[in-house]
């Protein structure tokens, strides 16, 4: 499940991948925080987000921003989302 983030971090050669665990927050705070962090990404930076449930509005917002993402379910019913701002 974490292989995409590991691959991104490896490809970026030393760039750290920040992780946000937003599972304990009530809506709409997880989406606000995830988008704020995603908007702050520099080109070729990545972010890992954990949410309490899959969020189609979040994924749509990431698409609208031109960000790449991948999501996978978590055992607890939540979702893992890897977000990458492509290099120029």
Residue, then its C-alpha position, 0 to 999 in steps of 0.5 A: x500500500x505504501x509502495x507508491x509513496x516509497x517509489x515517489x520518495x526514491x525517485x525524488x532522491x531524498x525529498x521527504x514525504x509529509x504525512x497527515x493523519x486526518x482520521x480523527x477530525x470531523x468534516x469538512x476539516x480533513x478536506x480543508x487541511x488536505x487541500x491546504x497541504x496539497x496546495x503548499x506542495x512544490x513541484x516534485x513534492x509528495x504528500x501522504x494523507x490518511x482519512x476516515x473515509x474515501x473522499x470523492x470531493x477531495x480527489x476531484x479537487x486534486x484533479x482540478x489543481x493538476x495534482x496526481x494522486x493514488x488512493x487505497x482503502x485502509x483496513x479500518x475503512x479509511x483511505x490512504x491518499x498519496x498526492x504528488x505535484x508533478x515537476x514542471 
